[in-house]
Amino acid sequence: MSTVLFWFRNDLRLHDQSALHAACQLGAQHLLPVVCLPDMQATTAWGFARIGPHRRAWMVNTIQNLLKGLLDKRSQLLILNQPAATALPALARAVGASTIVCEDIAAPEEQAEVAALRAAGLQVHTVWHSSLLHPQHLPWPVQRLPAVFTPFRQQIEQAGLQPAAPLPAPATLPPAPPNVPNDWLGDPTQTLAALAGSPTAAYARSAFPYLQGELHGGEAAALAHLQQYLARGLPHSYKRTRNDLLGLDYSSKWSPWLATGALSPRQAMAQLRQFEAEHGASDGSYWLWFELLWRDYFRFLHLQHGPALYRARGLGPAQATSHNDQRFATWRAGQTGQPLVDAAMRELAATGYLSNRLRQVAASYLIHDLACDWRAGAAWFEAQLLDYDVYSNQGNWLYIAGRGTDPRGGRRFDPIKQAATYDPGGTYQRLWGTA
C-alpha cells in the first residue's frame, strides 16, 4: 500500500498513540492524518444545538495544538468540514488510499461511522486505546463484566492489574502523499475559525477558566497541567477536596483533556505512580486511580451492552419515561426556583464546566423532582460540557436515573441537604445566583 489515512477521532494527541503507531507499522510510503469536524448545524431531538459554544472553542484549541505537533514532525493535518462517512471515501479515492486506521469507539453513532466506511469499500483498522486498562487484559471477558462497579474495582485490584506503560510519541511519521488535490487542502485556520464561534465565558467565576493562562485545549497544555498538578502535591488533597464547588484546585481538572484524547489516561497514571514513588501514596492519590477506574468501567459497559445503553429504558425493564418541555426549559435556564440547582445550571451555561458533585445534583433534580426524560438532560450536558465524554456522560445519567447497572435503582440527591453539606455558607449559590 502506498498511502494510509489516519483518522483522528477522540484521540487528539501524539503521546501514547497506539493507533498512530499501528498506522506507521503498516509500512505505507505515505501517511495522511485527517480530522473530520462535527456538524455544527446539528440539533438534538430536544430542539437545541448538539454542540455548544464552549465545547466548540475547546475542540478548536485542541485541533490547533495537534496541527502544530504534526507540523513539528514534518507531517500535516487535513481538516475536513464534512462527515467522515462521506468525506473519507472521497478523500481515499483522491489520493489512492484503501486503508484507514483510527480509534475504536464503542458507542452507536461512532460504530455506525466505521460501518459506513467499510460499506464504502475501505479497509478500516480500529485500535482501542481510550481506557486505562485494556479490555483484553481484564480478569474476565468483557461480556462477563461485573454488573456493579465495586466488584469490578475489587477484582481488578485483587488481580494486581496495572496499565501498560504509555507509548512515546512517534519520532518520525511517514510523509504526506504528494498528490493531495488542492481543493482538499484548504486553509486550516479559516476552517477552525468558522468552527470556533465566539463563546463568552465568566472567567472570573469559573472553576475552569479555559482560554485563560495555561488552560488551553490540546496536548501541550494537558501535559503541562498534569506536571504542575503533581509538582504542587495536589494528589494528596484530592479525596478531601474533590466535592468542593469553587476554584481550580479542588479537583484534578484532567477531564477536559481526557475527553478529547489530548491526555492519555495511561500517561496520567504513569506520572501519578512516579509521584507516589517520590512523595508517598495517600488516600488522595489512590482516589485518582479510583476515578480513572470508574471512567474505564463506563467504557467497558459500552463494549458489553452497546446500543442498549441508549434506550429510554436503558438496561432496566420497559417503563414509561415522563417528560415536560416547560420544566426542562426552566432547568436548562437555571430558573427552577431551587437555588443550588439553578446556580449549577448557570455555571454550566456560562463556562462549559461543572463540578462532579453538582452534575449529580442537577441530574437528580431533573429526573426525580421535575420528572423529565434523563436522555434530554444527557443531551444538554453533551452540548455544554467542555469535558463531554460519550461513555461517562451516558453512564452517569443512567446511574442517576436507575436505568444502568446500579442495584439501588437510581440516585436521588436532596438539593437542600447537598447545599447544607457542600455550600454551607451559600458562597457558591451567591456567586452564581444571577446569570
N, C-alpha and C positions, 0 to 999 in steps of 0.2 A: 504494500500500500504506500502511496506517495504522500497523502495528506490525511490527517486525523483532525476532526473538530473536537475541541474540548469545551464543553458547555458548563459554565459556572452557574450553579443554582443557589442554594443556601450555604455555600462553602466558599465565601469570597475572601480567600486568603491564599498565601503561598506556603506558610509553615504547616507541617503535619497534614499535607495534602495527599492522602493515599490515592485519590482518583487521578490527580495530576501525575503522580509517579507512575501509576498504571498506564496512563496515556503515553508517557515518554518511553516506557518499556516495550511498547508495541513495535518500535523500530521504524516508525514512519519518518520519511525525509522531512516532512513539514508538519507543524502543529499550529492550528489556528484557534486561539482562545476566543470564546464568544459569551456574551451576556444577552439574554432576551428580557427586555423590560416588560413589566406587567402592564395590563391595560388600565390606564389612568382614568378612563371614562366608565369603567365598570361600576355598577351599583349592586347593592345587596337586595335580597328579597324583601328587606325591611325599608327600602327606599332611601338609603344614604350611600355615599361613595364608599367603595370597598377599601380603598387605601387613602387615609387622611394625610394632611399636610406634614405632620411630624414624621410619620413613617417614610414619606416620600423624601424629605430632606435628609433623613438618616441614611436611606438607601443610596442617595446620590453621593454623599460623602464617602460611603463605603466603596462604591464603584470607582470613584475618582482615585482613591488610595490604591485600589487594586490595579488600575490603569498605570499609575506611576510605578508600582512594584514590577509590573511586567515590562514596562519600558526600560527600567533599570537592568533587566535581564535581556535586553535587546529583543524583546518579543513585543506583541501588541495585543490589544483587546478590541474586538469588534463589538460594538454596542448596537443591538438591533431593537428598534422600537416596534416590534411585531411579536405575536405569539410564537412560541417555539415550534408548535405543531405545523405552522405554515412557513416560518422563516428558515428553519434549519434544513428541511428538504431542499428548498430552493437554493440556499447557500451551498449545500453539498453539491448540487448539480453544477453550480457556477464554478467551483474550484476543483471538481473531480474527486470529491471525497465520498466514501461509502460508510465510514465508521465514525461514530460519536462516542465519547467517553464522558460520563457525568456521575454526579452523586445519586445514590439511591435514596428516595424519599418515600416512606411508606404511608402516604396519605392519598385519598382517592383521586383528587384532581392531578396531583403530581404523577401518580401512576398512569393516569389516562394520557398525560403528555407523552410519556415514554411509549405507551402502546400505539399512539398515533404515529410517532416517528418510525416505529417498527413496521406498522402497516404501510407506511410510505416507502418501504424497501430498504431502510437504513439498518445497519448493524449497530445496536446500542449496548455498550458495556456499562453497567451501573456498578458503583462501588459504595458500599456502606461505610460511612466514616463520621457520622454526626454524634455518636454516643461515646461515653467514657469507656465502657466495656463493649467488646464486640459480641453480637448475639451468638456467634458460633462458639464463644468461649464460656457461655453460661453453664451452670451445673445441670441443666435440663434443656431439651429442645424448646424453642421459644413458644411453640404451641402448648406447652405444659407450664407456662409461666404461672407462678402463684397468683391467685385471684386477689390478693391483698398485698399492699406494699411491705408491711412489716415482715412477713415471712420471706418475701423476696430479698429484702435487705439482710436479714439474719442468715439466710442460706448463702448469699454472696460472701458475707464476712466469715462465716464458718468455713467456707471453701478456700478462704485466703486469696480470693481473686483480686488482682490489681490490673489497671490498664496497661497496655503496651506503651513503650516509650514513644514519645512523639517523633515524627519524621522531620528532618531538617528540610528547609525549602530547597528545591532543586537548584543545583549550582548553575546549570545552564538549561535552556529549553531549545528544542528544535526550532529553526526559523519558520516564520510565517510563509505560506506559499506566495510566489511572486505574481500569481495570476488572479488575485482578488480583484474583481471589476471595481472600477472607481465608484459606481453607484451604490456599492455595498459599504464602502469605507466611511463616507460621511464625515462630519465634524463631531467628535465625541463631546466636546464642550457644549455645543449647541443642543445636542440630543439630551444631555443630562440637565442642562438649564431648563429645558422645556418640562422635564420630569419634576424638578425640584419645587416649582411654585414659589410662593413667598410666605412660609409659615411665620407666625408670630408666637413667641414663647415668653411666658412670665419668668424670665431668668432669675430675677431677684428672689423669687419664692420657690423655684423649682428644686426638687431633691436630685435632679439630674439635668443640670443646665447645659445640654448639648449645644454644640456650636460656640461655646464659650471656653476659653482656656484650652485645656488639652483634651476635652471630652468630645472628640470628633469621631465620626464613623470611620471604620477601616482598621486594617491590621496593625498599622504603626501605632495608632492611638491605643488599640486594645492591648498590645504588648507593653506599652509604656504605663498604662493604667494598672495592669497586673503587677508590674515590677514595683511601682510606688506603693501599691496597696500592701504588698508583702514587706517592703522595706520599712514601712511605718508600723509594722507589728499588728496590723488590724485584724488578722485572723483570730488572734487570741480574744478579742472582744466581740466577735461576730455573733455567737449564740446569745450573749447578753443584750445586744443592741438590735438584733435583726427585726424585731417587731416595732421599732420606733417609726415615726412618721415624718420626721423633718431632718433635712441635711443630707449631705453626700455620703458620709462615712458610716451611717448606721447599718448599711448592708454592703455587700461586695461590689454591686453595680456591674458585675460581669455580664449580666444577661443581655444588654443591648448588643454587645459584640458576639456573644454566643449565638444569638438569634440569627444573625446574618452570616454566621460562619467565619467572621473576621478573627475570632478567637477559637482555637480548638480546645475542647474540654480536657483532652489528654495533655496539652501544653499547660493549661491552668493547673491541673492536678500534679504534673511533674514538678512545677515550680513550688507548689504548696508543699509537696513532700520534701523538697530541698529546704524550704523554710523550716519545717518541723525538725529536720535533721540538725539544723544550725541553732534553732531557738526553742526547741521542745514542742511536743504536741500538746494540745489542750482541748477542752470541750468545744471551744470556738472553731479551731481548725478541723476537728472531727465533723462539726456540723456543716462545713462547706462540702466535705465528701458526702455527707448525708443528703444534702440538697442536690448535688450532682447525680446521686443515685435515683432520686425522685425524677429528675429530668430523663434519665435513662429508662426508668420504668414506664413513663408515658410513651416513649419511643417503642419499647418492646410490646406494649399493649396494641399499638398500631400494627405491628408485624403479626400479632396474634389474631386481632379481631377486624382489622381493616375497615371497610365501609360501614360495618355495624355501629361503629362509634359515632357515626354522623346521622343516624336515625333519630327521630324525635324521642323514641323510647330508649335510645342508647343500647345498653346491654340488659336492660330490665324488661319486665313484661309489658305487653301492649297496654297503654293507658292514655287517657285524654291529656292533651297539653294545652293549658289555657293560655290566653294572651289578650292584652288590652293595649291597643295602639296609643291611646292617650296617656295611660300610666307609664308606658315605655318611654314616650317622648319627655315626660317630666323627669324621669330617671336620667335619661341622656343629658338633659339640660341642667341637672343639678337643682331641680325645683320640686322635689317631692315633699319638702317640709321637714324631712328628717335631717338634722344638722350635720351629722358625721357623714352620712351617705352623700348629701349634697356637696359638701366640701370636697369629698373624694372625686366626685364626678367632674367638678370644676377644675380640680388639679389635672385630671386626666386630659380633659379637652384643651387646657391651656398649655400643657407641657409635653404631652405624649408619654408621661410616666406616672406610676402609682405604686406605692409600697405593696408588697405581697399581702400584708395584713388587710389593707383596705380593699384590695382586689376581692378578697374573700368576703368581706363585709358587704361590699356593693353588690356582688353577685348574689349573695344570700338574700339581700333585701329585694332585689328584682324578682327572684324566683319565689321566695317563701312569703314575703309580705305583700308584694304587688301582683303576685300570681301571673307573671309574664313568662313567655317561652324562653327557656335557657339558651336556645340557639340564637335568638335575637341579641341577647347580651354577649354571647361569644362573638357574634359578627361585629358588634360595636367595639369590643376590645381589639379585634383583628384590625379594624380601621384605625384605631387611635394609638395603640401601643408601639413605641419605638422598638421594644423587645418582643414583638409578636413572634411567636413560635407555634407552628401549626400543631405540633404534638402536645406541648404543655398547655396551650390555650384550650384545646378540646378536652384534654384530660382533666384539667382543673374545673372546667364548667360542668362536666359530667359528674365529677366528685361532689361538687356543691349541690347539684340537682338530684343526687341519689340515683343516677342512671349509668354509673360506671361500675367499678368493682368494689366500692366501699361497702362493707357489710352493714353499716349503720343507716343506710337508706337516705343519705343526704346530710348536709350540714347546715344548720340554721344558726346564724350569729345574731345575737341581740345587739343592735347598734348602740343602745343606751349603755349597756354593760361594757361594750367594747370601748366606747368613748371614756367611760369612767376608768377603765384599766389603762388605756394607751394614750389618752389625751386628757388626763385628769384636770389640768388647768385650763383646758379649752384653747390652748395656743394654736393648734393646727386648725381647729374649726374657725377661729377668728381670722387666721391667715387666708383661708380660702372661703370665707363667709360671703364674699362677693366675687363675681366672675372676673 
